[in-house]
Amino acid sequence: MYREGLVSRLRKARNDTGFTQREVAEETGIPNSTLANYETGRTEPNIENLGILADFYGVSIDWLIGTKGQNKPK
């Protein structure tokens, strides 16, 4: 559930900002092949790269992974 959401949201965030994978790679320092693997679901970003991508695209990590992001534990 979360994996499919992450894949589609990473792709959506990139498309919505109008960047190519190559441009994102150049701006973030994350290799193009790594970005491609994230967007196809072959691999998942580590926490560092997840944060870099969230900041770059101007979205929250919660949005990227598809959680509600509640601040308080239940």
PQR file with spaces between the fields and no chain letter, atoms N, CA, C, O and H, PARSE charges and radii, in Angstrom:
ATOM       1  N    MET     1       0.820   -1.190    0.000 -0.4000 1.5000
ATOM       2  CA   MET     1       0.000    0.000    0.000 -0.0000 2.0000
ATOM       3  C    MET     1       0.869    1.261    0.000  0.5500 1.7000
ATOM       4  O    MET     1       0.721    2.120   -0.869 -0.5500 1.4000
ATOM       5  N    TYR     2       1.769    1.368    0.971 -0.4000 1.5000
ATOM       6  CA   TYR     2       2.608    2.562    1.038 -0.0000 2.0000
ATOM       7  C    TYR     2       3.640    2.590   -0.083  0.5500 1.7000
ATOM       8  O    TYR     2       3.964    3.654   -0.611 -0.5500 1.4000
ATOM       9  H    TYR     2       1.889    0.670    1.678  0.4000 1.0000
ATOM      10  N    ARG     3       4.150    1.431   -0.439 -0.4000 1.5000
ATOM      11  CA   ARG     3       5.170    1.372   -1.489 -0.0000 2.0000
ATOM      12  C    ARG     3       4.637    1.899   -2.821  0.5500 1.7000
ATOM      13  O    ARG     3       5.294    2.700   -3.487 -0.5500 1.4000
ATOM      14  H    ARG     3       3.887    0.567   -0.010  0.4000 1.0000
ATOM      15  N    GLU     4       3.435    1.441   -3.207 -0.4000 1.5000
ATOM      16  CA   GLU     4       2.838    1.907   -4.467 -0.0000 2.0000
ATOM      17  C    GLU     4       2.565    3.405   -4.406  0.5500 1.7000
ATOM      18  O    GLU     4       2.750    4.116   -5.393 -0.5500 1.4000
ATOM      19  H    GLU     4       2.901    0.790   -2.666  0.4000 1.0000
ATOM      20  N    GLY     5       2.126    3.880   -3.248 -0.4000 1.5000
ATOM      21  CA   GLY     5       1.871    5.309   -3.084 -0.0000 2.0000
ATOM      22  C    GLY     5       3.133    6.123   -3.232  0.5500 1.7000
ATOM      23  O    GLY     5       3.132    7.173   -3.875 -0.5500 1.4000
ATOM      24  H    GLY     5       1.976    3.302   -2.446  0.4000 1.0000
ATOM      25  N    LEU     6       4.216    5.642   -2.636 -0.4000 1.5000
ATOM      26  CA   LEU     6       5.490    6.352   -2.728 -0.0000 2.0000
ATOM      27  C    LEU     6       5.946    6.448   -4.175  0.5500 1.7000
ATOM      28  O    LEU     6       6.369    7.513   -4.626 -0.5500 1.4000
ATOM      29  H    LEU     6       4.217    4.789   -2.113  0.4000 1.0000
ATOM      30  N    VAL     7       5.864    5.359   -4.892 -0.4000 1.5000
ATOM      31  CA   VAL     7       6.286    5.340   -6.295 -0.0000 2.0000
ATOM      32  C    VAL     7       5.490    6.366   -7.107  0.5500 1.7000
ATOM      33  O    VAL     7       6.073    7.171   -7.833 -0.5500 1.4000
ATOM      34  H    VAL     7       5.521    4.494   -4.526  0.4000 1.0000
ATOM      35  N    SER     8       4.178    6.336   -6.987 -0.4000 1.5000
ATOM      36  CA   SER     8       3.352    7.243   -7.790 -0.0000 2.0000
ATOM      37  C    SER     8       3.493    8.696   -7.334  0.5500 1.7000
ATOM      38  O    SER     8       3.440    9.611   -8.156 -0.5500 1.4000
ATOM      39  H    SER     8       3.704    5.682   -6.398  0.4000 1.0000
ATOM      40  N    ARG     9       3.670    8.913   -6.037 -0.4000 1.5000
ATOM      41  CA   ARG     9       3.798   10.295   -5.546 -0.0000 2.0000
ATOM      42  C    ARG     9       5.152   10.901   -5.888  0.5500 1.7000
ATOM      43  O    ARG     9       5.242   12.101   -6.149 -0.5500 1.4000
ATOM      44  H    ARG     9       3.713    8.170   -5.369  0.4000 1.0000
ATOM      45  N    LEU    10       6.196   10.099   -5.891 -0.4000 1.5000
ATOM      46  CA   LEU    10       7.494   10.623   -6.329 -0.0000 2.0000
ATOM      47  C    LEU    10       7.413   11.070   -7.785  0.5500 1.7000
ATOM      48  O    LEU    10       7.892   12.144   -8.148 -0.5500 1.4000
ATOM      49  H    LEU    10       6.123    9.125   -5.679  0.4000 1.0000
ATOM      50  N    ARG    11       6.809   10.240   -8.597 -0.4000 1.5000
ATOM      51  CA   ARG    11       6.657   10.572  -10.022 -0.0000 2.0000
ATOM      52  C    ARG    11       5.768   11.799  -10.192  0.5500 1.7000
ATOM      53  O    ARG    11       6.077   12.687  -10.986 -0.5500 1.4000
ATOM      54  H    ARG    11       6.420    9.367   -8.303  0.4000 1.0000
ATOM      55  N    LYS    12       4.657   11.848   -9.443 -0.4000 1.5000
ATOM      56  CA   LYS    12       3.733   12.991   -9.525 -0.0000 2.0000
ATOM      57  C    LYS    12       4.424   14.284   -9.097  0.5500 1.7000
ATOM      58  O    LYS    12       4.283   15.314   -9.756 -0.5500 1.4000
ATOM      59  H    LYS    12       4.405   11.126   -8.799  0.4000 1.0000
ATOM      60  N    ALA    13       5.166   14.229   -7.998 -0.4000 1.5000
ATOM      61  CA   ALA    13       5.853   15.428   -7.511 -0.0000 2.0000
ATOM      62  C    ALA    13       6.837   15.946   -8.556  0.5500 1.7000
ATOM      63  O    ALA    13       6.930   17.152   -8.787 -0.5500 1.4000
ATOM      64  H    ALA    13       5.280   13.392   -7.462  0.4000 1.0000
ATOM      65  N    ARG    14       7.561   15.038   -9.179 -0.4000 1.5000
ATOM      66  CA   ARG    14       8.520   15.457  -10.210 -0.0000 2.0000
ATOM      67  C    ARG    14       7.805   16.035  -11.420  0.5500 1.7000
ATOM      68  O    ARG    14       8.200   17.079  -11.939 -0.5500 1.4000
ATOM      69  H    ARG    14       7.485   14.058   -8.991  0.4000 1.0000
ATOM      70  N    ASN    15       6.763   15.367  -11.868 -0.4000 1.5000
ATOM      71  CA   ASN    15       6.023   15.870  -13.029 -0.0000 2.0000
ATOM      72  C    ASN    15       5.339   17.203  -12.733  0.5500 1.7000
ATOM      73  O    ASN    15       5.319   18.097  -13.580 -0.5500 1.4000
ATOM      74  H    ASN    15       6.441   14.519  -11.447  0.4000 1.0000
ATOM      75  N    ASP    16       4.783   17.333  -11.539 -0.4000 1.5000
ATOM      76  CA   ASP    16       4.100   18.580  -11.168 -0.0000 2.0000
ATOM      77  C    ASP    16       5.064   19.767  -11.117  0.5500 1.7000
ATOM      78  O    ASP    16       4.665   20.901  -11.380 -0.5500 1.4000
ATOM      79  H    ASP    16       4.799   16.608  -10.851  0.4000 1.0000
ATOM      80  N    THR    17       6.319   19.511  -10.781 -0.4000 1.5000
ATOM      81  CA   THR    17       7.301   20.601  -10.733 -0.0000 2.0000
ATOM      82  C    THR    17       7.973   20.828  -12.080  0.5500 1.7000
ATOM      83  O    THR    17       8.700   21.806  -12.255 -0.5500 1.4000
ATOM      84  H    THR    17       6.643   18.590  -10.567  0.4000 1.0000
ATOM      85  N    GLY    18       7.734   19.928  -13.037 -0.4000 1.5000
ATOM      86  CA   GLY    18       8.239   20.124  -14.391 -0.0000 2.0000
ATOM      87  C    GLY    18       9.689   19.735  -14.608  0.5500 1.7000
ATOM      88  O    GLY    18      10.292   20.131  -15.605 -0.5500 1.4000
ATOM      89  H    GLY    18       7.144   19.133  -12.896  0.4000 1.0000
ATOM      90  N    PHE    19      10.256   18.969  -13.694 -0.4000 1.5000
ATOM      91  CA   PHE    19      11.643   18.549  -13.828 -0.0000 2.0000
ATOM      92  C    PHE    19      11.752   17.168  -14.470  0.5500 1.7000
ATOM      93  O    PHE    19      10.868   16.326  -14.320 -0.5500 1.4000
ATOM      94  H    PHE    19       9.766   18.647  -12.883  0.4000 1.0000
ATOM      95  N    THR    20      12.840   16.958  -15.178 -0.4000 1.5000
ATOM      96  CA   THR    20      13.170   15.622  -15.652 -0.0000 2.0000
ATOM      97  C    THR    20      13.953   14.925  -14.537  0.5500 1.7000
ATOM      98  O    THR    20      14.420   15.576  -13.602 -0.5500 1.4000
ATOM      99  H    THR    20      13.559   17.643  -15.300  0.4000 1.0000
ATOM     100  N    GLN    21      14.092   13.615  -14.637 -0.4000 1.5000
ATOM     101  CA   GLN    21      14.901   12.895  -13.654 -0.0000 2.0000
ATOM     102  C    GLN    21      16.342   13.403  -13.670  0.5500 1.7000
ATOM     103  O    GLN    21      16.970   13.538  -12.620 -0.5500 1.4000
ATOM     104  H    GLN    21      13.713   13.087  -15.397  0.4000 1.0000
ATOM     105  N    ARG    22      16.847   13.678  -14.838 -0.4000 1.5000
ATOM     106  CA   ARG    22      18.222   14.177  -14.956 -0.0000 2.0000
ATOM     107  C    ARG    22      18.384   15.512  -14.242  0.5500 1.7000
ATOM     108  O    ARG    22      19.388   15.730  -13.564 -0.5500 1.4000
ATOM     109  H    ARG    22      16.336   13.568  -15.691  0.4000 1.0000
ATOM     110  N    GLU    23      17.417   16.402  -14.381 -0.4000 1.5000
ATOM     111  CA   GLU    23      17.489   17.698  -13.707 -0.0000 2.0000
ATOM     112  C    GLU    23      17.419   17.541  -12.184  0.5500 1.7000
ATOM     113  O    GLU    23      18.137   18.218  -11.448 -0.5500 1.4000
ATOM     114  H    GLU    23      16.601   16.224  -14.932  0.4000 1.0000
ATOM     115  N    VAL    24      16.545   16.639  -11.721 -0.4000 1.5000
ATOM     116  CA   VAL    24      16.451   16.383  -10.287 -0.0000 2.0000
ATOM     117  C    VAL    24      17.773   15.829   -9.773  0.5500 1.7000
ATOM     118  O    VAL    24      18.235   16.213   -8.698 -0.5500 1.4000
ATOM     119  H    VAL    24      15.961   16.089  -12.318  0.4000 1.0000
ATOM     120  N    ALA    25      18.373   14.940  -10.528 -0.4000 1.5000
ATOM     121  CA   ALA    25      19.663   14.361  -10.152 -0.0000 2.0000
ATOM     122  C    ALA    25      20.727   15.447  -10.022  0.5500 1.7000
ATOM     123  O    ALA    25      21.497   15.458   -9.063 -0.5500 1.4000
ATOM     124  H    ALA    25      17.997   14.628  -11.401  0.4000 1.0000
ATOM     125  N    GLU    26      20.763   16.343  -10.975 -0.4000 1.5000
ATOM     126  CA   GLU    26      21.756   17.418  -10.945 -0.0000 2.0000
ATOM     127  C    GLU    26      21.546   18.344   -9.748  0.5500 1.7000
ATOM     128  O    GLU    26      22.513   18.776   -9.121 -0.5500 1.4000
ATOM     129  H    GLU    26      20.137   16.334  -11.755  0.4000 1.0000
ATOM     130  N    GLU    27      20.300   18.646   -9.432 -0.4000 1.5000
ATOM     131  CA   GLU    27      19.990   19.581   -8.343 -0.0000 2.0000
ATOM     132  C    GLU    27      20.141   18.963   -6.955  0.5500 1.7000
ATOM     133  O    GLU    27      20.511   19.652   -6.004 -0.5500 1.4000
ATOM     134  H    GLU    27      19.514   18.295   -9.941  0.4000 1.0000
ATOM     135  N    THR    28      19.856   17.677   -6.838 -0.4000 1.5000
ATOM     136  CA   THR    28      19.853   17.040   -5.519 -0.0000 2.0000
ATOM     137  C    THR    28      21.115   16.249   -5.213  0.5500 1.7000
ATOM     138  O    THR    28      21.413   15.979   -4.050 -0.5500 1.4000
ATOM     139  H    THR    28      19.555   17.117   -7.611  0.4000 1.0000
ATOM     140  N    GLY    29      21.862   15.876   -6.254 -0.4000 1.5000
ATOM     141  CA   GLY    29      23.028   15.031   -6.054 -0.0000 2.0000
ATOM     142  C    GLY    29      22.692   13.550   -5.942  0.5500 1.7000
ATOM     143  O    GLY    29      23.572   12.731   -5.679 -0.5500 1.4000
ATOM     144  H    GLY    29      21.620   16.095   -7.199  0.4000 1.0000
ATOM     145  N    ILE    30      21.432   13.205   -6.137 -0.4000 1.5000
ATOM     146  CA   ILE    30      21.013   11.800   -6.137 -0.0000 2.0000
ATOM     147  C    ILE    30      21.155   11.298   -7.581  0.5500 1.7000
ATOM     148  O    ILE    30      20.578   11.889   -8.494 -0.5500 1.4000
ATOM     149  H    ILE    30      20.717   13.871   -6.351  0.4000 1.0000
ATOM     150  N    PRO    31      21.907   10.230   -7.796 -0.5600 1.5000
ATOM     151  CA   PRO    31      22.122    9.763   -9.175  0.2800 2.0000
ATOM     152  C    PRO    31      20.814    9.493   -9.926  0.5500 1.7000
ATOM     153  O    PRO    31      19.828    9.034   -9.349 -0.5500 1.4000
ATOM     154  N    ASN    32      20.835    9.788  -11.218 -0.4000 1.5000
ATOM     155  CA   ASN    32      19.670    9.595  -12.069 -0.0000 2.0000
ATOM     156  C    ASN    32      19.172    8.154  -12.015  0.5500 1.7000
ATOM     157  O    ASN    32      17.965    7.917  -11.959 -0.5500 1.4000
ATOM     158  H    ASN    32      21.635   10.161  -11.687  0.4000 1.0000
ATOM     159  N    SER    33      20.090    7.195  -12.030 -0.4000 1.5000
ATOM     160  CA   SER    33      19.681    5.792  -11.987 -0.0000 2.0000
ATOM     161  C    SER    33      18.972    5.463  -10.673  0.5500 1.7000
ATOM     162  O    SER    33      18.048    4.649  -10.652 -0.5500 1.4000
ATOM     163  H    SER    33      21.070    7.388  -12.075  0.4000 1.0000
ATOM     164  N    THR    34      19.395    6.082   -9.597 -0.4000 1.5000
ATOM     165  CA   THR    34      18.753    5.870   -8.302 -0.0000 2.0000
ATOM     166  C    THR    34      17.338    6.433   -8.317  0.5500 1.7000
ATOM     167  O    THR    34      16.405    5.790   -7.835 -0.5500 1.4000
ATOM     168  H    THR    34      20.146    6.743   -9.614  0.4000 1.0000
ATOM     169  N    LEU    35      17.178    7.632   -8.868 -0.4000 1.5000
ATOM     170  CA   LEU    35      15.839    8.228   -8.979 -0.0000 2.0000
ATOM     171  C    LEU    35      14.922    7.347   -9.819  0.5500 1.7000
ATOM     172  O    LEU    35      13.756    7.151   -9.478 -0.5500 1.4000
ATOM     173  H    LEU    35      17.936    8.154   -9.259  0.4000 1.0000
ATOM     174  N    ALA    36      15.449    6.822  -10.912 -0.4000 1.5000
ATOM     175  CA   ALA    36      14.657    5.940  -11.772 -0.0000 2.0000
ATOM     176  C    ALA    36      14.220    4.700  -11.000  0.5500 1.7000
ATOM     177  O    ALA    36      13.080    4.256  -11.131 -0.5500 1.4000
ATOM     178  H    ALA    36      16.397    6.982  -11.190  0.4000 1.0000
ATOM     179  N    ASN    37      15.114    4.146  -10.203 -0.4000 1.5000
ATOM     180  CA   ASN    37      14.761    2.976   -9.396 -0.0000 2.0000
ATOM     181  C    ASN    37      13.684    3.311   -8.364  0.5500 1.7000
ATOM     182  O    ASN    37      12.807    2.489   -8.099 -0.5500 1.4000
ATOM     183  H    ASN    37      16.040    4.507  -10.096  0.4000 1.0000
ATOM     184  N    TYR    38      13.742    4.495   -7.787 -0.4000 1.5000
ATOM     185  CA   TYR    38      12.702    4.909   -6.838 -0.0000 2.0000
ATOM     186  C    TYR    38      11.351    4.996   -7.540  0.5500 1.7000
ATOM     187  O    TYR    38      10.341    4.526   -7.015 -0.5500 1.4000
ATOM     188  H    TYR    38      14.455    5.163   -8.003  0.4000 1.0000
ATOM     189  N    GLU    39      11.337    5.596   -8.724 -0.4000 1.5000
ATOM     190  CA   GLU    39      10.080    5.828   -9.430 -0.0000 2.0000
ATOM     191  C    GLU    39       9.491    4.572  -10.059  0.5500 1.7000
ATOM     192  O    GLU    39       8.324    4.567  -10.449 -0.5500 1.4000
ATOM     193  H    GLU    39      12.157    5.978   -9.151  0.4000 1.0000
ATOM     194  N    THR    40      10.274    3.518  -10.162 -0.4000 1.5000
ATOM     195  CA   THR    40       9.740    2.254  -10.669 -0.0000 2.0000
ATOM     196  C    THR    40       9.473    1.259   -9.544  0.5500 1.7000
ATOM     197  O    THR    40       8.902    0.194   -9.777 -0.5500 1.4000
ATOM     198  H    THR    40      11.222    3.522   -9.845  0.4000 1.0000
ATOM     199  N    GLY    41       9.881    1.602   -8.338 -0.4000 1.5000
ATOM     200  CA   GLY    41       9.653    0.729   -7.195 -0.0000 2.0000
ATOM     201  C    GLY    41      10.701   -0.351   -7.020  0.5500 1.7000
ATOM     202  O    GLY    41      10.530   -1.240   -6.186 -0.5500 1.4000
ATOM     203  H    GLY    41      10.345    2.468   -8.149  0.4000 1.0000
ATOM     204  N    ARG    42      11.775   -0.298   -7.781 -0.4000 1.5000
ATOM     205  CA   ARG    42      12.847   -1.293   -7.620 -0.0000 2.0000
ATOM     206  C    ARG    42      13.546   -1.148   -6.277  0.5500 1.7000
ATOM     207  O    ARG    42      13.901   -2.137   -5.635 -0.5500 1.4000
ATOM     208  H    ARG    42      11.914    0.424   -8.458  0.4000 1.0000
ATOM     209  N    THR    43      13.740    0.102   -5.864 -0.4000 1.5000
ATOM     210  CA   THR    43      14.336    0.383   -4.563 -0.0000 2.0000
ATOM     211  C    THR    43      13.555    1.506   -3.894  0.5500 1.7000
ATOM     212  O    THR    43      12.758    2.193   -4.533 -0.5500 1.4000
ATOM     213  H    THR    43      13.452    0.905   -6.386  0.4000 1.0000
ATOM     214  N    GLU    44      13.794    1.679   -2.609 -0.4000 1.5000
ATOM     215  CA   GLU    44      13.145    2.754   -1.850 -0.0000 2.0000
ATOM     216  C    GLU    44      14.203    3.716   -1.347  0.5500 1.7000
ATOM     217  O    GLU    44      15.320    3.304   -1.034 -0.5500 1.4000
ATOM     218  H    GLU    44      14.442    1.121   -2.090  0.4000 1.0000
ATOM     219  N    PRO    45      13.863    4.995   -1.267 -0.5600 1.5000
ATOM     220  CA   PRO    45      14.845    5.956   -0.769  0.2800 2.0000
ATOM     221  C    PRO    45      15.126    5.752    0.714  0.5500 1.7000
ATOM     222  O    PRO    45      14.232    5.408    1.488 -0.5500 1.4000
ATOM     223  N    ASN    46      16.394    5.972    1.102 -0.4000 1.5000
ATOM     224  CA   ASN    46      16.704    5.982    2.522 -0.0000 2.0000
ATOM     225  C    ASN    46      16.164    7.292    3.113  0.5500 1.7000
ATOM     226  O    ASN    46      15.698    8.158    2.373 -0.5500 1.4000
ATOM     227  H    ASN    46      17.120    6.251    0.474  0.4000 1.0000
ATOM     228  N    ILE    47      16.224    7.433    4.405 -0.4000 1.5000
ATOM     229  CA   ILE    47      15.624    8.603    5.056 -0.0000 2.0000
ATOM     230  C    ILE    47      16.273    9.902    4.587  0.5500 1.7000
ATOM     231  O    ILE    47      15.589   10.915    4.445 -0.5500 1.4000
ATOM     232  H    ILE    47      16.603    6.730    5.006  0.4000 1.0000
ATOM     233  N    GLU    48      17.574    9.884    4.346 -0.4000 1.5000
ATOM     234  CA   GLU    48      18.270   11.082    3.880 -0.0000 2.0000
ATOM     235  C    GLU    48      17.747   11.525    2.511  0.5500 1.7000
ATOM     236  O    GLU    48      17.408   12.693    2.318 -0.5500 1.4000
ATOM     237  H    GLU    48      18.129    9.060    4.461  0.4000 1.0000
ATOM     238  N    ASN    49      17.683   10.589    1.570 -0.4000 1.5000
ATOM     239  CA   ASN    49      17.207   10.935    0.231 -0.0000 2.0000
ATOM     240  C    ASN    49      15.725   11.271    0.227  0.5500 1.7000
ATOM     241  O    ASN    49      15.281   12.114   -0.553 -0.5500 1.4000
ATOM     242  H    ASN    49      17.958    9.641    1.727  0.4000 1.0000
ATOM     243  N    LEU    50      14.961   10.621    1.086 -0.4000 1.5000
ATOM     244  CA   LEU    50      13.541   10.953    1.188 -0.0000 2.0000
ATOM     245  C    LEU    50      13.373   12.409    1.621  0.5500 1.7000
ATOM     246  O    LEU    50      12.544   13.136    1.075 -0.5500 1.4000
ATOM     247  H    LEU    50      15.322    9.936    1.720  0.4000 1.0000
ATOM     248  N    GLY    51      14.162   12.821    2.600 -0.4000 1.5000
ATOM     249  CA   GLY    51      14.119   14.214    3.050 -0.0000 2.0000
ATOM     250  C    GLY    51      14.567   15.184    1.975  0.5500 1.7000
ATOM     251  O    GLY    51      13.957   16.237    1.789 -0.5500 1.4000
ATOM     252  H    GLY    51      14.835   12.229    3.043  0.4000 1.0000
ATOM     253  N    ILE    52      15.630   14.835    1.268 -0.4000 1.5000
ATOM     254  CA   ILE    52      16.125   15.695    0.184 -0.0000 2.0000
ATOM     255  C    ILE    52      15.048   15.876   -0.879  0.5500 1.7000
ATOM     256  O    ILE    52      14.810   16.991   -1.345 -0.5500 1.4000
ATOM     257  H    ILE    52      16.126   13.980    1.420  0.4000 1.0000
ATOM     258  N    LEU    53      14.401   14.786   -1.261 -0.4000 1.5000
ATOM     259  CA   LEU    53      13.368   14.872   -2.303 -0.0000 2.0000
ATOM     260  C    LEU    53      12.140   15.642   -1.821  0.5500 1.7000
ATOM     261  O    LEU    53      11.577   16.439   -2.572 -0.5500 1.4000
ATOM     262  H    LEU    53      14.594   13.880   -0.883  0.4000 1.0000
ATOM     263  N    ALA    54      11.725   15.413   -0.588 -0.4000 1.5000
ATOM     264  CA   ALA    54      10.574   16.155   -0.046 -0.0000 2.0000
ATOM     265  C    ALA    54      10.868   17.649   -0.051  0.5500 1.7000
ATOM     266  O    ALA    54      10.023   18.441   -0.466 -0.5500 1.4000
ATOM     267  H    ALA    54      12.183   14.765    0.022  0.4000 1.0000
ATOM     268  N    ASP    55      12.049   18.043    0.404 -0.4000 1.5000
ATOM     269  CA   ASP    55      12.418   19.458    0.396 -0.0000 2.0000
ATOM     270  C    ASP    55      12.492   20.004   -1.022  0.5500 1.7000
ATOM     271  O    ASP    55      12.006   21.102   -1.294 -0.5500 1.4000
ATOM     272  H    ASP    55      12.735   17.399    0.741  0.4000 1.0000
ATOM     273  N    PHE    56      13.094   19.250   -1.916 -0.4000 1.5000
ATOM     274  CA   PHE    56      13.250   19.706   -3.290 -0.0000 2.0000
ATOM     275  C    PHE    56      11.895   19.946   -3.957  0.5500 1.7000
ATOM     276  O    PHE    56      11.695   20.956   -4.630 -0.5500 1.4000
ATOM     277  H    PHE    56      13.489   18.358   -1.695  0.4000 1.0000
ATOM     278  N    TYR    57      10.966   19.001   -3.761 -0.4000 1.5000
ATOM     279  CA   TYR    57       9.650   19.119   -4.393 -0.0000 2.0000
ATOM     280  C    TYR    57       8.695   20.015   -3.614  0.5500 1.7000
ATOM     281  O    TYR    57       7.634   20.375   -4.123 -0.5500 1.4000
ATOM     282  H    TYR    57      11.129   18.180   -3.214  0.4000 1.0000
ATOM     283  N    GLY    58       9.057   20.377   -2.394 -0.4000 1.5000
ATOM     284  CA   GLY    58       8.192   21.241   -1.588 -0.0000 2.0000
ATOM     285  C    GLY    58       6.973   20.515   -1.043  0.5500 1.7000
ATOM     286  O    GLY    58       5.891   21.093   -0.936 -0.5500 1.4000
ATOM     287  H    GLY    58       9.920   20.085   -1.981  0.4000 1.0000
ATOM     288  N    VAL    59       7.152   19.250   -0.702 -0.4000 1.5000
ATOM     289  CA   VAL    59       6.062   18.443   -0.145 -0.0000 2.0000
ATOM     290  C    VAL    59       6.535   17.829    1.168  0.5500 1.7000
ATOM     291  O    VAL    59       7.729   17.833    1.468 -0.5500 1.4000
ATOM     292  H    VAL    59       8.031   18.781   -0.789  0.4000 1.0000
ATOM     293  N    SER    60       5.608   17.311    1.935 -0.4000 1.5000
ATOM     294  CA   SER    60       5.985   16.663    3.191 -0.0000 2.0000
ATOM     295  C    SER    60       6.336   15.194    2.944  0.5500 1.7000
ATOM     296  O    SER    60       5.891   14.585    1.971 -0.5500 1.4000
ATOM     297  H    SER    60       4.638   17.308    1.691  0.4000 1.0000
ATOM     298  N    ILE    61       7.123   14.661    3.826 -0.4000 1.5000
ATOM     299  CA   ILE    61       7.425   13.228    3.761 -0.0000 2.0000
ATOM     300  C    ILE    61       6.137   12.436    3.960  0.5500 1.7000
ATOM     301  O    ILE    61       5.937   11.399    3.328 -0.5500 1.4000
ATOM     302  H    ILE    61       7.484   15.156    4.616  0.4000 1.0000
ATOM     303  N    ASP    62       5.259   12.930    4.847 -0.4000 1.5000
ATOM     304  CA   ASP    62       3.973   12.256    5.049 -0.0000 2.0000
ATOM     305  C    ASP    62       3.213   12.131    3.736  0.5500 1.7000
ATOM     306  O    ASP    62       2.656   11.076    3.432 -0.5500 1.4000
ATOM     307  H    ASP    62       5.422   13.772    5.361  0.4000 1.0000
ATOM     308  N    TRP    63       3.190   13.205    2.961 -0.4000 1.5000
ATOM     309  CA   TRP    63       2.485   13.147    1.678 -0.0000 2.0000
ATOM     310  C    TRP    63       3.160   12.135    0.752  0.5500 1.7000
ATOM     311  O    TRP    63       2.486   11.334    0.104 -0.5500 1.4000
ATOM     312  H    TRP    63       3.642   14.062    3.208  0.4000 1.0000
ATOM     313  N    LEU    64       4.491   12.174    0.691 -0.4000 1.5000
ATOM     314  CA   LEU    64       5.199   11.258   -0.206 -0.0000 2.0000
ATOM     315  C    LEU    64       4.903    9.799    0.099  0.5500 1.7000
ATOM     316  O    LEU    64       4.700    9.004   -0.819 -0.5500 1.4000
ATOM     317  H    LEU    64       5.039   12.824    1.217  0.4000 1.0000
ATOM     318  N    ILE    65       4.875    9.437    1.379 -0.4000 1.5000
ATOM     319  CA   ILE    65       4.657    8.029    1.709 -0.0000 2.0000
ATOM     320  C    ILE    65       3.191    7.680    1.930  0.5500 1.7000
ATOM     321  O    ILE    65       2.843    6.508    2.072 -0.5500 1.4000
ATOM     322  H    ILE    65       5.040   10.083    2.125  0.4000 1.0000
ATOM     323  N    GLY    66       2.323    8.705    1.960 -0.4000 1.5000
ATOM     324  CA   GLY    66       0.895    8.453    2.032 -0.0000 2.0000
ATOM     325  C    GLY    66       0.331    8.246    3.418  0.5500 1.7000
ATOM     326  O    GLY    66      -0.689    7.577    3.583 -0.5500 1.4000
ATOM     327  H    GLY    66       2.606    9.658    1.844  0.4000 1.0000
ATOM     328  N    THR    67       0.993    8.820    4.426 -0.4000 1.5000
ATOM     329  CA   THR    67       0.463    8.721    5.789 -0.0000 2.0000
ATOM     330  C    THR    67      -0.279   10.000    6.147  0.5500 1.7000
ATOM     331  O    THR    67      -0.152   11.016    5.465 -0.5500 1.4000
ATOM     332  H    THR    67       1.822    9.363    4.291  0.4000 1.0000
ATOM     333  N    LYS    68      -1.044    9.940    7.206 -0.4000 1.5000
ATOM     334  CA   LYS    68      -1.826   11.097    7.636 -0.0000 2.0000
ATOM     335  C    LYS    68      -0.979   12.106    8.399  0.5500 1.7000
ATOM     336  O    LYS    68      -1.323   13.287    8.452 -0.5500 1.4000
ATOM     337  H    LYS    68      -1.148    9.114    7.760  0.4000 1.0000
ATOM     338  N    GLY    69       0.116   11.659    8.984 -0.4000 1.5000
ATOM     339  CA   GLY    69       1.028   12.583    9.630 -0.0000 2.0000
ATOM     340  C    GLY    69       0.511   13.194   10.911  0.5500 1.7000
ATOM     341  O    GLY    69       0.754   14.370   11.179 -0.5500 1.4000
ATOM     342  H    GLY    69       0.395   10.700    8.940  0.4000 1.0000
ATOM     343  N    GLN    70      -0.192   12.422   11.698 -0.4000 1.5000
ATOM     344  CA   GLN    70      -0.688   12.942   12.974 -0.0000 2.0000
ATOM     345  C    GLN    70       0.487   13.147   13.917  0.5500 1.7000
ATOM     346  O    GLN    70       1.420   12.345   13.955 -0.5500 1.4000
ATOM     347  H    GLN    70      -0.389   11.466   11.480  0.4000 1.0000
ATOM     348  N    ASN    71       0.427   14.228   14.674 -0.4000 1.5000
ATOM     349  CA   ASN    71       1.527   14.574   15.571 -0.0000 2.0000
ATOM     350  C    ASN    71       1.501   13.803   16.882  0.5500 1.7000
ATOM     351  O    ASN    71       2.553   13.602   17.489 -0.5500 1.4000
ATOM     352  H    ASN    71      -0.331   14.879   14.643  0.4000 1.0000
ATOM     353  N    LYS    72       0.344   13.369   17.332 -0.4000 1.5000
ATOM     354  CA   LYS    72       0.230   12.714   18.629 -0.0000 2.0000
ATOM     355  C    LYS    72       0.022   11.214   18.463  0.5500 1.7000
ATOM     356  O    LYS    72      -0.732   10.773   17.596 -0.5500 1.4000
ATOM     357  H    LYS    72      -0.510   13.532   16.839  0.4000 1.0000
ATOM     358  N    PRO    73       0.709   10.426   19.312 -0.5600 1.5000
ATOM     359  CA   PRO    73       0.435    8.984   19.280  0.2800 2.0000
ATOM     360  C    PRO    73      -0.967    8.717   19.807  0.5500 1.7000
ATOM     361  O    PRO    73      -1.481    9.464   20.640 -0.5500 1.4000
ATOM     362  N    LYS    74      -1.570    7.665   19.322 -0.4000 1.5000
ATOM     363  CA   LYS    74      -2.925    7.326   19.761 -0.0000 2.0000
ATOM     364  C    LYS    74      -2.910    6.622   21.080  0.5500 1.7000
ATOM     365  O    LYS    74      -3.966    6.262   21.600 -0.5500 1.4000
ATOM     366  H    LYS    74      -1.153    7.059   18.645  0.4000 1.0000
